[in-house]
Amino acid sequence: MKISEVSEQSGLSVDTLRYYEKIGLLPPIQRTESGIRAYGEHDVRRIDFVKCMRTAH
């Protein structure tokens, strides 16, 4: 799944997804041969978890 698709599905901006990867909230995302991020199901579940934890008190 491309970053734009994950962004639309998760409600997070592309910049936020890149930032989460940069600071380590997300593991390095696998990339295609041309360098495009290729999110898998595990990555999407991790993003959902991070979103849930943002609202935890």
C-alpha distance matrix in Angstrom:
0.0 3.8 6.7 8.3 6.3 6.8 10.1 11.1 10.4 12.2 14.8 14.6 14.9 12.9 16.2 16.4 13.1 14.4 17.8 16.9 15.6 18.8 21.1 19.8 18.6 15.2 15.6 14.6 10.9 10.5 10.5 10.7 14.4 14.4 13.3 9.9 8.0 5.3 4.9 6.4 8.6 11.3 9.8 9.2 12.8 14.1 13.2 15.0 17.8 18.2 18.5 21.0 23.0 23.3 25.5 27.5 31.1
3.8 0.0 3.8 5.5 5.3 6.4 8.7 10.1 10.8 12.2 14.1 13.3 12.7 10.2 13.4 14.3 11.4 12.1 15.8 15.6 14.3 17.0 19.8 19.1 18.2 15.1 15.7 14.2 10.6 10.6 9.7 10.0 13.4 12.5 11.1 7.4 6.1 5.4 6.2 9.2 11.7 13.8 11.4 11.0 14.8 15.4 13.8 16.1 18.9 18.6 18.7 21.7 23.4 23.2 25.6 27.9 31.3
6.7 3.8 0.0 3.8 5.4 5.0 6.0 8.6 9.8 10.2 11.5 10.1 9.2 6.5 9.7 10.6 7.8 8.8 12.3 12.4 11.7 14.2 16.8 16.6 15.6 13.0 14.2 13.0 9.9 11.3 10.7 12.0 15.3 14.0 11.8 8.3 6.3 7.2 7.0 10.5 12.6 14.0 10.9 10.4 14.1 14.0 11.8 14.4 17.1 16.1 16.1 19.4 20.9 20.3 22.8 25.3 28.5
8.3 5.5 3.8 0.0 3.8 5.5 5.0 6.2 8.6 9.9 10.3 9.7 8.4 6.5 10.2 11.5 9.7 11.1 14.3 14.8 14.8 17.1 19.5 19.7 18.4 16.1 17.8 16.7 13.7 14.9 14.0 14.7 17.8 16.0 14.4 10.8 9.8 10.4 10.2 13.3 14.8 16.7 13.8 12.5 16.1 16.5 13.8 15.7 18.8 17.9 17.0 20.4 22.3 21.2 23.3 26.2 29.5
6.3 5.3 5.4 3.8 0.0 3.8 5.4 5.2 6.1 8.5 9.9 10.4 10.4 9.4 13.2 13.5 11.4 13.4 16.5 16.2 16.1 19.0 21.2 20.7 19.0 16.5 18.1 17.5 14.2 15.1 14.8 15.3 18.7 17.5 16.2 12.4 10.9 10.2 9.2 11.4 12.3 14.8 12.5 10.5 14.1 15.3 12.9 14.1 17.6 17.4 16.4 19.4 21.7 21.2 22.9 25.7 29.1
6.8 6.4 5.0 5.5 3.8 0.0 3.8 5.4 5.0 5.8 8.1 8.0 9.0 8.3 11.7 11.1 8.6 11.3 14.0 13.0 13.3 16.4 18.1 17.5 15.4 13.1 15.0 15.0 12.1 13.7 14.2 15.7 19.3 18.5 16.4 12.9 10.4 9.7 7.5 9.7 10.2 12.0 9.4 7.2 10.8 11.6 9.1 10.6 13.9 13.6 12.9 15.9 18.1 17.7 19.7 22.2 25.7
10.1 8.7 6.0 5.0 5.4 3.8 0.0 3.8 5.5 5.3 5.6 5.1 5.4 5.7 9.1 8.7 7.4 10.3 12.5 12.3 13.3 15.9 17.6 17.6 15.6 13.9 16.4 16.4 14.0 16.1 16.3 17.9 21.3 19.9 17.7 14.2 12.1 12.4 10.7 13.2 13.8 15.1 12.1 10.0 13.1 13.4 10.0 11.5 14.7 13.7 12.3 15.7 17.7 16.5 18.4 21.4 24.7
11.1 10.1 8.6 6.2 5.2 5.4 3.8 0.0 3.8 5.6 5.4 7.1 7.8 8.8 12.3 12.0 11.1 14.0 16.2 15.9 17.0 19.7 21.2 21.2 18.9 17.3 19.8 19.9 17.2 19.0 19.0 20.0 23.4 22.0 20.3 16.6 14.8 14.6 12.9 14.9 14.9 16.9 14.5 11.7 14.5 15.6 12.4 12.8 16.4 16.0 14.0 16.9 19.5 18.4 19.6 22.7 26.0
10.4 10.8 9.8 8.6 6.1 5.0 5.5 3.8 0.0 3.8 5.8 8.1 10.2 11.2 14.5 13.4 11.9 15.2 17.2 16.0 17.1 20.3 21.4 20.8 18.1 16.4 18.8 19.4 16.8 18.5 19.2 20.4 24.0 23.2 21.4 17.7 15.4 14.4 11.9 13.0 12.2 14.3 12.4 9.1 11.5 13.2 10.4 10.1 13.9 14.2 12.3 14.7 17.7 17.2 18.2 21.0 24.5
12.2 12.2 10.2 9.9 8.5 5.8 5.3 5.6 3.8 0.0 3.8 5.4 8.5 10.1 12.7 10.8 9.6 13.3 14.6 13.1 14.8 17.9 18.5 18.0 15.1 13.9 16.8 17.9 15.9 18.2 19.3 21.2 24.9 24.1 21.7 18.4 15.6 15.0 12.2 13.4 12.5 13.6 11.3 8.1 10.0 10.9 7.6 7.3 10.9 10.7 8.7 11.3 14.1 13.4 14.7 17.5 21.0
14.8 14.1 11.5 10.3 9.9 8.1 5.6 5.4 5.8 3.8 0.0 3.8 6.6 9.4 11.7 10.0 10.2 13.7 14.6 13.9 16.1 18.6 19.2 19.4 16.6 16.0 19.2 20.1 18.2 20.8 21.5 23.3 26.8 25.5 23.1 19.8 17.4 17.5 15.1 16.8 16.2 17.2 14.7 11.8 13.6 14.0 10.4 10.2 13.4 12.4 9.7 12.6 15.1 13.5 14.5 17.8 20.9
14.6 13.3 10.1 9.7 10.4 8.0 5.1 7.1 8.1 5.4 3.8 0.0 3.8 6.6 8.2 6.2 6.8 10.2 10.8 10.4 12.8 15.0 15.6 16.2 13.7 13.3 16.6 17.4 15.9 18.9 19.5 21.7 25.0 23.7 21.0 17.9 15.5 16.2 14.0 16.3 16.3 16.7 13.6 11.5 13.6 13.0 9.2 10.2 12.9 11.0 8.9 12.5 14.2 12.3 14.1 17.4 20.3
14.9 12.7 9.2 8.4 10.4 9.0 5.4 7.8 10.2 8.5 6.6 3.8 0.0 3.8 5.3 5.1 6.4 8.7 9.8 10.7 12.7 14.2 15.5 16.7 15.0 14.4 17.4 17.4 15.9 18.7 18.7 20.7 23.7 21.9 19.2 16.3 14.5 16.0 14.6 17.5 18.2 18.8 15.3 13.8 16.4 15.6 11.9 13.6 16.1 13.9 12.3 16.0 17.2 15.1 17.2 20.4 23.1
12.9 10.2 6.5 6.5 9.4 8.3 5.7 8.8 11.2 10.1 9.4 6.6 3.8 0.0 3.8 5.4 5.2 6.3 8.6 10.0 10.9 12.4 14.5 15.6 14.5 13.3 15.6 14.9 13.3 15.7 15.3 17.3 20.1 18.2 15.5 12.7 11.1 13.1 12.4 15.8 17.2 17.8 14.2 13.4 16.5 15.5 12.3 14.8 17.1 15.0 14.3 18.1 19.1 17.3 19.9 22.8 25.6
16.2 13.4 9.7 10.2 13.2 11.7 9.1 12.3 14.5 12.7 11.7 8.2 5.3 3.8 0.0 3.8 5.5 5.1 6.1 8.6 10.0 10.3 12.3 14.2 13.6 13.2 15.6 14.9 14.2 17.0 16.7 19.1 21.6 19.6 16.5 14.4 12.9 15.5 14.9 18.3 19.8 19.7 16.0 15.7 18.4 16.7 13.6 16.3 18.0 15.2 14.8 18.6 18.9 16.7 19.6 22.4 24.8
16.4 14.3 10.6 11.5 13.5 11.1 8.7 12.0 13.4 10.8 10.0 6.2 5.1 5.4 3.8 0.0 3.8 5.4 4.9 6.1 8.6 9.6 10.5 12.1 10.8 10.9 14.0 14.2 13.8 17.1 17.7 20.4 23.2 21.7 18.5 16.3 14.0 16.0 14.5 17.4 18.3 17.8 14.2 13.7 15.8 13.9 10.7 13.2 14.6 11.6 11.2 15.0 15.1 12.9 15.9 18.6 21.1
13.1 11.4 7.8 9.7 11.4 8.6 7.4 11.1 11.9 9.6 10.2 6.8 6.4 5.2 5.5 3.8 0.0 3.8 5.4 5.2 6.4 8.7 10.2 10.7 9.4 8.3 11.1 11.1 10.2 13.5 14.3 17.1 20.2 19.0 15.8 13.4 10.7 12.4 10.7 13.7 14.9 14.4 10.7 10.7 13.1 11.3 8.4 11.5 13.1 10.7 11.0 14.7 15.1 13.9 17.0 19.3 22.1
14.4 12.1 8.8 11.1 13.4 11.3 10.3 14.0 15.2 13.3 13.7 10.2 8.7 6.3 5.1 5.4 3.8 0.0 3.8 5.5 5.2 6.2 8.8 10.0 10.1 9.0 10.8 9.8 9.5 12.7 12.9 15.9 18.4 17.1 13.6 12.0 9.7 12.4 11.8 15.1 17.0 16.3 12.5 13.4 16.0 13.8 11.5 15.0 16.1 13.5 14.4 18.0 17.9 16.6 19.9 22.1 24.6
17.8 15.8 12.3 14.3 16.5 14.0 12.5 16.2 17.2 14.6 14.6 10.8 9.8 8.6 6.1 4.9 5.4 3.8 0.0 3.8 5.3 4.9 6.2 8.5 8.6 9.0 11.3 11.2 12.0 15.5 16.2 19.3 21.8 20.5 16.9 15.6 13.4 15.9 14.8 17.7 19.2 18.0 14.3 15.2 17.1 14.3 12.1 15.3 15.8 12.5 13.6 17.0 16.2 14.6 18.1 20.0 22.2
16.9 15.6 12.4 14.8 16.2 13.0 12.3 15.9 16.0 13.1 13.9 10.4 10.7 10.0 8.6 6.1 5.2 5.5 3.8 0.0 3.8 5.5 5.4 6.1 5.0 5.7 8.7 9.7 10.6 14.4 15.9 19.4 22.1 21.5 17.8 16.4 13.4 15.1 13.3 15.6 16.7 15.0 11.5 12.5 13.8 10.8 8.9 12.3 12.3 9.1 10.8 14.0 13.1 12.1 15.8 17.3 19.8
15.6 14.3 11.7 14.8 16.1 13.3 13.3 17.0 17.1 14.8 16.1 12.8 12.7 10.9 10.0 8.6 6.4 5.2 5.3 3.8 0.0 3.8 5.6 5.2 5.9 4.6 6.1 6.1 7.5 11.1 12.7 16.3 18.9 18.5 14.8 13.9 10.9 12.8 11.5 14.0 15.7 13.9 10.5 12.4 14.1 11.1 10.1 13.9 13.9 11.4 13.6 16.6 15.8 15.5 19.1 20.4 22.9
18.8 17.0 14.2 17.1 19.0 16.4 15.9 19.7 20.3 17.9 18.6 15.0 14.2 12.4 10.3 9.6 8.7 6.2 4.9 5.5 3.8 0.0 3.8 5.6 7.8 7.8 8.7 8.1 10.2 13.5 14.5 18.1 20.1 19.4 15.6 15.3 13.0 15.6 14.9 17.5 19.4 17.6 14.2 16.2 17.8 14.6 13.6 17.2 17.0 14.1 16.2 19.2 17.9 17.1 20.9 22.1 24.1
21.1 19.8 16.8 19.5 21.2 18.1 17.6 21.2 21.4 18.5 19.2 15.6 15.5 14.5 12.3 10.5 10.2 8.8 6.2 5.4 5.6 3.8 0.0 3.8 5.9 7.8 9.2 10.1 12.6 16.1 17.7 21.4 23.5 23.1 19.3 18.9 16.2 18.3 17.1 19.2 20.5 18.2 15.1 16.9 17.8 14.2 13.5 16.7 15.7 12.6 15.0 17.6 15.6 14.9 18.7 19.4 21.2
19.8 19.1 16.6 19.7 20.7 17.5 17.6 21.2 20.8 18.0 19.4 16.2 16.7 15.6 14.2 12.1 10.7 10.0 8.5 6.1 5.2 5.6 3.8 0.0 3.8 5.1 6.0 7.8 10.7 14.1 16.4 20.1 22.5 22.7 18.9 18.5 15.4 16.9 15.3 16.8 17.9 15.2 12.5 14.9 15.3 11.7 11.8 15.1 13.8 11.2 14.3 16.5 14.6 14.8 18.5 18.9 21.0
18.6 18.2 15.6 18.4 19.0 15.4 15.6 18.9 18.1 15.1 16.6 13.7 15.0 14.5 13.6 10.8 9.4 10.1 8.6 5.0 5.9 7.8 5.9 3.8 0.0 3.8 6.7 9.4 11.2 14.8 17.4 21.0 23.8 23.9 20.3 19.1 15.7 16.7 14.3 15.5 16.0 13.3 10.7 12.4 12.4 8.7 8.6 11.5 10.1 7.4 10.6 12.7 11.0 11.4 15.0 15.5 17.9
15.2 15.1 13.0 16.1 16.5 13.1 13.9 17.3 16.4 13.9 16.0 13.3 14.4 13.3 13.2 10.9 8.3 9.0 9.0 5.7 4.6 7.8 7.8 5.1 3.8 0.0 3.8 6.5 7.6 11.2 13.9 17.5 20.4 20.8 17.3 16.0 12.4 13.1 10.7 12.0 12.9 10.4 7.5 9.8 10.5 7.1 7.4 10.9 10.3 8.5 11.5 13.8 13.1 13.7 17.2 17.9 20.8
15.6 15.7 14.2 17.8 18.1 15.0 16.4 19.8 18.8 16.8 19.2 16.6 17.4 15.6 15.6 14.0 11.1 10.8 11.3 8.7 6.1 8.7 9.2 6.0 6.7 3.8 0.0 3.8 6.0 9.0 12.1 15.8 18.4 19.3 15.9 15.3 11.9 12.4 10.7 11.6 13.1 10.3 8.1 11.4 12.1 9.1 10.4 13.8 13.0 11.9 15.1 17.1 16.3 17.3 20.7 21.2 23.9
14.6 14.2 13.0 16.7 17.5 15.0 16.4 19.9 19.4 17.9 20.1 17.4 17.4 14.9 14.9 14.2 11.1 9.8 11.2 9.7 6.1 8.1 10.1 7.8 9.4 6.5 3.8 0.0 3.8 6.5 9.0 12.7 15.0 15.8 12.3 12.3 9.3 10.4 10.0 11.6 14.1 12.1 9.6 12.9 14.5 11.9 12.6 16.3 16.2 14.9 17.6 20.1 19.5 20.1 23.6 24.4 27.1
10.9 10.6 9.9 13.7 14.2 12.1 14.0 17.2 16.8 15.9 18.2 15.9 15.9 13.3 14.2 13.8 10.2 9.5 12.0 10.6 7.5 10.2 12.6 10.7 11.2 7.6 6.0 3.8 0.0 3.8 6.3 9.9 12.9 13.6 10.4 9.5 6.1 6.7 6.4 8.5 11.5 10.3 7.7 10.7 13.0 11.3 11.7 15.2 15.9 15.1 17.3 19.9 20.1 20.6 23.9 25.0 28.1
10.5 10.6 11.3 14.9 15.1 13.7 16.1 19.0 18.5 18.2 20.8 18.9 18.7 15.7 17.0 17.1 13.5 12.7 15.5 14.4 11.1 13.5 16.1 14.1 14.8 11.2 9.0 6.5 3.8 0.0 3.8 7.0 9.8 11.3 8.8 8.4 5.9 5.5 6.8 8.3 11.8 11.3 9.6 12.6 15.0 14.0 14.6 17.9 18.8 18.5 20.6 23.1 23.4 24.2 27.3 28.4 31.6
10.5 9.7 10.7 14.0 14.8 14.2 16.3 19.0 19.2 19.3 21.5 19.5 18.7 15.3 16.7 17.7 14.3 12.9 16.2 15.9 12.7 14.5 17.7 16.4 17.4 13.9 12.1 9.0 6.3 3.8 0.0 3.8 6.6 7.6 5.2 5.2 4.4 5.2 8.2 10.5 14.3 14.5 12.5 14.9 17.8 17.0 17.0 20.3 21.6 21.0 22.7 25.6 26.1 26.4 29.5 31.0 34.1
10.7 10.0 12.0 14.7 15.3 15.7 17.9 20.0 20.4 21.2 23.3 21.7 20.7 17.3 19.1 20.4 17.1 15.9 19.3 19.4 16.3 18.1 21.4 20.1 21.0 17.5 15.8 12.7 9.9 7.0 3.8 0.0 3.8 5.3 5.1 5.3 6.5 6.4 10.1 12.0 15.8 16.7 15.1 17.0 20.1 19.9 19.8 22.8 24.5 24.1 25.6 28.4 29.2 29.5 32.5 34.1 37.4
14.4 13.4 15.3 17.8 18.7 19.3 21.3 23.4 24.0 24.9 26.8 25.0 23.7 20.1 21.6 23.2 20.2 18.4 21.8 22.1 18.9 20.1 23.5 22.5 23.8 20.4 18.4 15.0 12.9 9.8 6.6 3.8 0.0 3.8 5.5 7.5 9.7 10.2 13.9 15.7 19.4 20.2 18.7 20.8 23.8 23.4 23.4 26.5 28.1 27.6 29.1 32.0 32.6 32.8 35.9 37.5 40.7
14.4 12.5 14.0 16.0 17.5 18.5 19.9 22.0 23.2 24.1 25.5 23.7 21.9 18.2 19.6 21.7 19.0 17.1 20.5 21.5 18.5 19.4 23.1 22.7 23.9 20.8 19.3 15.8 13.6 11.3 7.6 5.3 3.8 0.0 3.8 5.8 9.1 10.6 14.4 16.9 20.6 21.5 19.5 21.2 24.5 24.0 23.4 26.6 28.4 27.6 28.7 31.9 32.6 32.4 35.5 37.4 40.5
13.3 11.1 11.8 14.4 16.2 16.4 17.7 20.3 21.4 21.7 23.1 21.0 19.2 15.5 16.5 18.5 15.8 13.6 16.9 17.8 14.8 15.6 19.3 18.9 20.3 17.3 15.9 12.3 10.4 8.8 5.2 5.1 5.5 3.8 0.0 3.8 6.4 8.9 12.3 15.1 18.8 19.3 16.9 18.8 22.1 21.1 20.5 23.9 25.5 24.3 25.6 28.9 29.3 29.0 32.3 34.1 37.0
9.9 7.4 8.3 10.8 12.4 12.9 14.2 16.6 17.7 18.4 19.8 17.9 16.3 12.7 14.4 16.3 13.4 12.0 15.6 16.4 13.9 15.3 18.9 18.5 19.1 16.0 15.3 12.3 9.5 8.4 5.2 5.3 7.5 5.8 3.8 0.0 3.8 6.3 9.6 12.8 16.3 17.3 14.7 16.0 19.5 19.0 18.0 21.1 23.1 22.1 23.1 26.3 27.2 26.8 29.8 31.8 35.0
8.0 6.1 6.3 9.8 10.9 10.4 12.1 14.8 15.4 15.6 17.4 15.5 14.5 11.1 12.9 14.0 10.7 9.7 13.4 13.4 10.9 13.0 16.2 15.4 15.7 12.4 11.9 9.3 6.1 5.9 4.4 6.5 9.7 9.1 6.4 3.8 0.0 3.8 6.3 9.7 13.1 13.7 11.0 12.5 15.9 15.2 14.3 17.6 19.4 18.5 19.7 22.8 23.6 23.5 26.5 28.4 31.5
5.3 5.4 7.2 10.4 10.2 9.7 12.4 14.6 14.4 15.0 17.5 16.2 16.0 13.1 15.5 16.0 12.4 12.4 15.9 15.1 12.8 15.6 18.3 16.9 16.7 13.1 12.4 10.4 6.7 5.5 5.2 6.4 10.2 10.6 8.9 6.3 3.8 0.0 3.8 6.5 10.1 11.3 9.3 10.7 14.1 14.1 13.8 16.6 18.6 18.4 19.6 22.3 23.5 23.9 26.6 28.3 31.7
4.9 6.2 7.0 10.2 9.2 7.5 10.7 12.9 11.9 12.2 15.1 14.0 14.6 12.4 14.9 14.5 10.7 11.8 14.8 13.3 11.5 14.9 17.1 15.3 14.3 10.7 10.7 10.0 6.4 6.8 8.2 10.1 13.9 14.4 12.3 9.6 6.3 3.8 0.0 3.8 6.9 8.0 5.8 6.9 10.3 10.5 10.3 12.9 14.9 15.1 16.2 18.8 20.1 20.7 23.3 24.9 28.4
6.4 9.2 10.5 13.3 11.4 9.7 13.2 14.9 13.0 13.4 16.8 16.3 17.5 15.8 18.3 17.4 13.7 15.1 17.7 15.6 14.0 17.5 19.2 16.8 15.5 12.0 11.6 11.6 8.5 8.3 10.5 12.0 15.7 16.9 15.1 12.8 9.7 6.5 3.8 0.0 3.8 5.4 5.2 6.5 8.8 10.0 10.8 12.7 14.5 15.5 16.9 18.7 20.2 21.5 23.8 25.0 28.6
8.6 11.7 12.6 14.8 12.3 10.2 13.8 14.9 12.2 12.5 16.2 16.3 18.2 17.2 19.8 18.3 14.9 17.0 19.2 16.7 15.7 19.4 20.5 17.9 16.0 12.9 13.1 14.1 11.5 11.8 14.3 15.8 19.4 20.6 18.8 16.3 13.1 10.1 6.9 3.8 0.0 3.8 5.4 5.1 6.3 8.6 9.9 10.7 12.5 14.4 15.4 16.7 18.6 20.2 22.1 23.1 26.8
11.3 13.8 14.0 16.7 14.8 12.0 15.1 16.9 14.3 13.6 17.2 16.7 18.8 17.8 19.7 17.8 14.4 16.3 18.0 15.0 13.9 17.6 18.2 15.2 13.3 10.4 10.3 12.1 10.3 11.3 14.5 16.7 20.2 21.5 19.3 17.3 13.7 11.3 8.0 5.4 3.8 0.0 3.8 5.5 5.1 6.2 8.7 9.9 10.5 12.4 14.3 15.3 16.5 18.6 20.7 21.2 24.8
9.8 11.4 10.9 13.8 12.5 9.4 12.1 14.5 12.4 11.3 14.7 13.6 15.3 14.2 16.0 14.2 10.7 12.5 14.3 11.5 10.5 14.2 15.1 12.5 10.7 7.5 8.1 9.6 7.7 9.6 12.5 15.1 18.7 19.5 16.9 14.7 11.0 9.3 5.8 5.2 5.4 3.8 0.0 3.8 5.4 5.0 6.3 8.7 9.8 10.5 12.4 14.2 15.3 16.6 19.2 20.2 23.7
9.2 11.0 10.4 12.5 10.5 7.2 10.0 11.7 9.1 8.1 11.8 11.5 13.8 13.4 15.7 13.7 10.7 13.4 15.2 12.5 12.4 16.2 16.9 14.9 12.4 9.8 11.4 12.9 10.7 12.6 14.9 17.0 20.8 21.2 18.8 16.0 12.5 10.7 6.9 6.5 5.1 5.5 3.8 0.0 3.8 5.4 5.1 6.3 8.7 9.9 10.6 12.5 14.4 15.5 17.5 18.9 22.6
12.8 14.8 14.1 16.1 14.1 10.8 13.1 14.5 11.5 10.0 13.6 13.6 16.4 16.5 18.4 15.8 13.1 16.0 17.1 13.8 14.1 17.8 17.8 15.3 12.4 10.5 12.1 14.5 13.0 15.0 17.8 20.1 23.8 24.5 22.1 19.5 15.9 14.1 10.3 8.8 6.3 5.1 5.4 3.8 0.0 3.8 5.4 5.0 6.3 8.7 9.9 10.6 12.4 14.4 16.1 16.9 20.5
14.1 15.4 14.0 16.5 15.3 11.6 13.4 15.6 13.2 10.9 14.0 13.0 15.6 15.5 16.7 13.9 11.3 13.8 14.3 10.8 11.1 14.6 14.2 11.7 8.7 7.1 9.1 11.9 11.3 14.0 17.0 19.9 23.4 24.0 21.1 19.0 15.2 14.1 10.5 10.0 8.6 6.2 5.0 5.4 3.8 0.0 3.8 5.4 5.0 6.2 8.6 9.8 10.5 12.4 14.8 15.4 18.9
13.2 13.8 11.8 13.8 12.9 9.1 10.0 12.4 10.4 7.6 10.4 9.2 11.9 12.3 13.6 10.7 8.4 11.5 12.1 8.9 10.1 13.6 13.5 11.8 8.6 7.4 10.4 12.6 11.7 14.6 17.0 19.8 23.4 23.4 20.5 18.0 14.3 13.8 10.3 10.8 9.9 8.7 6.3 5.1 5.4 3.8 0.0 3.8 5.3 5.1 6.2 8.6 9.9 10.7 13.1 14.6 18.1
15.0 16.1 14.4 15.7 14.1 10.6 11.5 12.8 10.1 7.3 10.2 10.2 13.6 14.8 16.3 13.2 11.5 15.0 15.3 12.3 13.9 17.2 16.7 15.1 11.5 10.9 13.8 16.3 15.2 17.9 20.3 22.8 26.5 26.6 23.9 21.1 17.6 16.6 12.9 12.7 10.7 9.9 8.7 6.3 5.0 5.4 3.8 0.0 3.8 5.5 5.1 6.2 8.7 10.0 11.4 12.9 16.6
17.8 18.9 17.1 18.8 17.6 13.9 14.7 16.4 13.9 10.9 13.4 12.9 16.1 17.1 18.0 14.6 13.1 16.1 15.8 12.3 13.9 17.0 15.7 13.8 10.1 10.3 13.0 16.2 15.9 18.8 21.6 24.5 28.1 28.4 25.5 23.1 19.4 18.6 14.9 14.5 12.5 10.5 9.8 8.7 6.3 5.0 5.3 3.8 0.0 3.8 5.4 5.0 6.2 8.7 10.3 10.7 14.3
18.2 18.6 16.1 17.9 17.4 13.6 13.7 16.0 14.2 10.7 12.4 11.0 13.9 15.0 15.2 11.6 10.7 13.5 12.5 9.1 11.4 14.1 12.6 11.2 7.4 8.5 11.9 14.9 15.1 18.5 21.0 24.1 27.6 27.6 24.3 22.1 18.5 18.4 15.1 15.5 14.4 12.4 10.5 9.9 8.7 6.2 5.1 5.5 3.8 0.0 3.8 5.4 5.1 6.3 9.1 10.0 13.3
18.5 18.7 16.1 17.0 16.4 12.9 12.3 14.0 12.3 8.7 9.7 8.9 12.3 14.3 14.8 11.2 11.0 14.4 13.6 10.8 13.6 16.2 15.0 14.3 10.6 11.5 15.1 17.6 17.3 20.6 22.7 25.6 29.1 28.7 25.6 23.1 19.7 19.6 16.2 16.9 15.4 14.3 12.4 10.6 9.9 8.6 6.2 5.1 5.4 3.8 0.0 3.8 5.5 5.2 7.1 9.3 12.8
21.0 21.7 19.4 20.4 19.4 15.9 15.7 16.9 14.7 11.3 12.6 12.5 16.0 18.1 18.6 15.0 14.7 18.0 17.0 14.0 16.6 19.2 17.6 16.5 12.7 13.8 17.1 20.1 19.9 23.1 25.6 28.4 32.0 31.9 28.9 26.3 22.8 22.3 18.8 18.7 16.7 15.3 14.2 12.5 10.6 9.8 8.6 6.2 5.0 5.4 3.8 0.0 3.8 5.4 5.6 6.8 10.5
23.0 23.4 20.9 22.3 21.7 18.1 17.7 19.5 17.7 14.1 15.1 14.2 17.2 19.1 18.9 15.1 15.1 17.9 16.2 13.1 15.8 17.9 15.6 14.6 11.0 13.1 16.3 19.5 20.1 23.4 26.1 29.2 32.6 32.6 29.3 27.2 23.6 23.5 20.1 20.2 18.6 16.5 15.3 14.4 12.4 10.5 9.9 8.7 6.2 5.1 5.5 3.8 0.0 3.8 5.3 5.0 8.4
23.3 23.2 20.3 21.2 21.2 17.7 16.5 18.4 17.2 13.4 13.5 12.3 15.1 17.3 16.7 12.9 13.9 16.6 14.6 12.1 15.5 17.1 14.9 14.8 11.4 13.7 17.3 20.1 20.6 24.2 26.4 29.5 32.8 32.4 29.0 26.8 23.5 23.9 20.7 21.5 20.2 18.6 16.6 15.5 14.4 12.4 10.7 10.0 8.7 6.3 5.2 5.4 3.8 0.0 3.8 5.7 8.4
25.5 25.6 22.8 23.3 22.9 19.7 18.4 19.6 18.2 14.7 14.5 14.1 17.2 19.9 19.6 15.9 17.0 19.9 18.1 15.8 19.1 20.9 18.7 18.5 15.0 17.2 20.7 23.6 23.9 27.3 29.5 32.5 35.9 35.5 32.3 29.8 26.5 26.6 23.3 23.8 22.1 20.7 19.2 17.5 16.1 14.8 13.1 11.4 10.3 9.1 7.1 5.6 5.3 3.8 0.0 3.8 6.5
27.5 27.9 25.3 26.2 25.7 22.2 21.4 22.7 21.0 17.5 17.8 17.4 20.4 22.8 22.4 18.6 19.3 22.1 20.0 17.3 20.4 22.1 19.4 18.9 15.5 17.9 21.2 24.4 25.0 28.4 31.0 34.1 37.5 37.4 34.1 31.8 28.4 28.3 24.9 25.0 23.1 21.2 20.2 18.9 16.9 15.4 14.6 12.9 10.7 10.0 9.3 6.8 5.0 5.7 3.8 0.0 3.8
31.1 31.3 28.5 29.5 29.1 25.7 24.7 26.0 24.5 21.0 20.9 20.3 23.1 25.6 24.8 21.1 22.1 24.6 22.2 19.8 22.9 24.1 21.2 21.0 17.9 20.8 23.9 27.1 28.1 31.6 34.1 37.4 40.7 40.5 37.0 35.0 31.5 31.7 28.4 28.6 26.8 24.8 23.7 22.6 20.5 18.9 18.1 16.6 14.3 13.3 12.8 10.5 8.4 8.4 6.5 3.8 0.0
